[in-house]
Amino acid sequence: MADPSPKKLSPVVSRWSPRTMVAAVAVFAGAALGLRALDAIPSWLSGLPRGVHACATLDEAEARTGVPLRVAEGLAGWRPTEVRATARPIAAIAVTLRAPGPSETKAVLYRSLGPSIPTSLCTPLASFHAISVSLEKGRTAMLKAEVLPSGGVVQELEWSDGRAHTVLRFSGRTIELLGLAKLLVEKVP
């Protein structure tokens, strides 16, 4: 014969009413949101994307990422003004270079150990013209004209040697860009 009295739930199950479960979910969601906000604070304060670090020197960027980038000497007076590095998803470095003298011409050198440059360092731009050029015997590069978000135009030269991928964005004349790229090909292994 069946027991006519209602079955009692175990004490553990009876404490987890729907209201208690909603409160627990709200607490966990709030904690996750708070941790995510704390994780974003360094990027917000520095103005750099998450995972990108400002480096004081080229040597610091090389040590942080393992990307060989020996450009400090021999670039005919071009001086680094900003160095950024990231180790994820691909180890890469971005170096902003200023032309010698009073010129406002600048170049940004991107170099990675992977097949491309992470978008956290090198924002993709819309290209409207591209041609293949020779940097040295056996090494070609893709020269592109690209539009900046501000409407300005820059030139981008991109090449790979199998080990590393290099992109050079430049705001000056094409002949200057190719000359700088040839110096980089000679100096950077």
C-alpha positions in Angstrom: 0.0 0.0 0.0 1.3 3.5 -0.9 2.2 5.9 1.8 -0.4 8.7 1.8 1.9 11.3 3.5 3.8 13.6 1.1 7.5 12.8 0.6 9.8 15.1 2.4 12.8 16.5 0.4 16.2 16.2 1.8 17.3 19.2 3.8 20.0 20.2 1.2 17.5 20.3 -1.7 14.9 22.1 0.3 17.2 25.0 0.9 17.7 25.7 -2.8 14.4 27.3 -3.7 14.1 29.0 -7.0 14.5 32.4 -5.3 17.8 31.2 -3.6 19.1 29.8 -6.9 18.4 33.2 -8.7 20.2 35.0 -5.9 23.2 32.6 -6.2 23.4 33.1 -10.0 23.2 36.9 -9.5 26.1 36.8 -7.0 28.3 34.7 -9.4 27.4 36.9 -12.4 28.2 40.0 -10.4 31.6 38.5 -9.3 32.4 37.5 -12.9 31.5 41.0 -14.1 33.6 42.6 -11.4 36.6 40.5 -12.2 36.3 41.3 -15.9 36.1 45.0 -15.0 39.3 44.7 -12.8 41.0 42.9 -15.7 40.2 45.8 -18.1 41.6 48.6 -15.8 45.2 48.4 -16.9 44.3 48.7 -20.6 41.9 51.5 -19.9 44.6 53.4 -17.9 47.4 52.9 -20.4 45.3 53.4 -23.5 46.7 50.3 -25.1 44.7 47.2 -26.2 44.5 44.3 -23.8 47.8 42.3 -23.9 49.8 45.1 -25.5 52.7 46.5 -23.4 54.5 49.8 -23.9 58.3 49.1 -23.7 61.0 51.6 -22.9 63.5 50.2 -25.3 63.8 47.9 -28.3 65.8 45.5 -26.1 62.9 45.2 -23.7 60.5 44.4 -26.5 62.8 41.8 -27.9 63.3 40.2 -24.5 59.5 40.3 -23.8 58.6 38.6 -27.1 61.6 36.8 -28.5 61.1 38.7 -31.8 64.5 39.7 -33.3 64.5 43.4 -34.1 67.9 44.9 -34.4 67.0 48.3 -35.9 68.6 50.7 -33.3 71.8 51.1 -35.3 72.2 51.8 -39.0 68.9 53.3 -39.9 70.4 56.6 -41.2 69.1 58.6 -38.2 65.6 57.2 -37.9 64.9 57.1 -34.2 62.3 55.0 -32.3 59.8 57.1 -30.5 57.3 54.4 -29.3 57.8 50.7 -28.8 54.9 48.3 -28.1 54.9 44.5 -27.8 52.5 41.6 -27.4 53.1 38.0 -26.7 49.6 36.7 -27.6 48.1 35.5 -29.8 51.4 35.9 -31.8 54.6 37.4 -30.5 55.0 40.8 -32.2 56.5 44.2 -31.9 55.5 47.6 -33.2 58.1 50.4 -33.4 57.2 54.0 -34.4 60.2 55.6 -36.1 60.7 59.4 -36.8 62.7 60.6 -39.8 65.9 62.5 -39.1 65.8 66.2 -38.9 62.7 68.5 -38.6 60.6 66.3 -40.9 57.2 65.0 -39.5 57.6 61.9 -41.6 57.1 58.7 -39.6 57.1 55.0 -40.2 55.7 52.2 -38.1 57.6 48.9 -38.2 55.6 45.8 -37.3 57.3 42.4 -36.9 56.0 39.1 -35.7 57.1 35.5 -35.5 53.8 34.3 -37.1 52.2 34.5 -40.5 50.6 37.9 -39.7 50.7 40.8 -37.4 48.1 40.8 -34.5 45.3 43.3 -35.0 45.9 44.6 -31.5 49.1 46.1 -32.8 48.4 46.7 -36.5 44.9 47.8 -37.3 43.8 46.6 -40.8 43.2 49.4 -43.2 41.3 49.5 -46.5 43.7 49.1 -49.5 43.0 50.7 -52.8 46.2 49.9 -54.7 48.7 47.0 -54.4 51.8 46.0 -56.4 54.6 43.5 -55.9 58.1 45.0 -55.5 61.6 43.5 -55.1 63.5 44.3 -52.0 66.5 42.2 -52.8 67.3 39.3 -55.0 64.8 36.5 -54.1 62.7 38.7 -51.7 59.6 40.4 -52.8 57.2 42.5 -50.9 53.6 43.8 -51.4 53.4 47.6 -51.6 49.9 48.9 -50.8 48.3 52.3 -50.6 45.8 52.4 -47.7 43.3 54.8 -46.3 43.5 55.8 -42.6 40.3 56.3 -40.6 41.0 60.0 -40.7 40.9 59.9 -44.5 44.7 60.3 -44.9 46.7 57.9 -47.1 49.7 55.8 -46.0 51.8 53.3 -47.8 52.3 49.8 -46.5 55.1 47.4 -47.4 54.7 43.8 -46.3 57.1 40.9 -46.6 57.9 37.6 -45.0 61.1 35.6 -44.9 59.6 32.3 -43.6 60.6 32.9 -40.0 59.1 36.4 -39.4 56.5 38.6 -41.0 57.2 42.3 -41.4 55.0 45.3 -42.2 56.2 48.8 -42.7 53.7 51.7 -42.7 55.0 54.9 -44.0 53.6 58.5 -44.4 56.2 59.7 -46.9 57.3 59.2 -50.5 57.6 55.7 -52.0 61.3 56.0 -52.8 62.0 56.8 -49.1 59.9 53.8 -48.0 61.8 51.4 -50.3 65.1 52.8 -49.1 64.1 52.3 -45.4 62.8 48.8 -46.2 66.2 47.9 -47.8 68.0 49.1 -44.7 65.7 46.9 -42.6 66.2 43.9 -44.7 69.9 44.3 -44.3 69.8 44.9 -40.6 67.1 42.6 -39.4 67.9 38.9 -39.7 
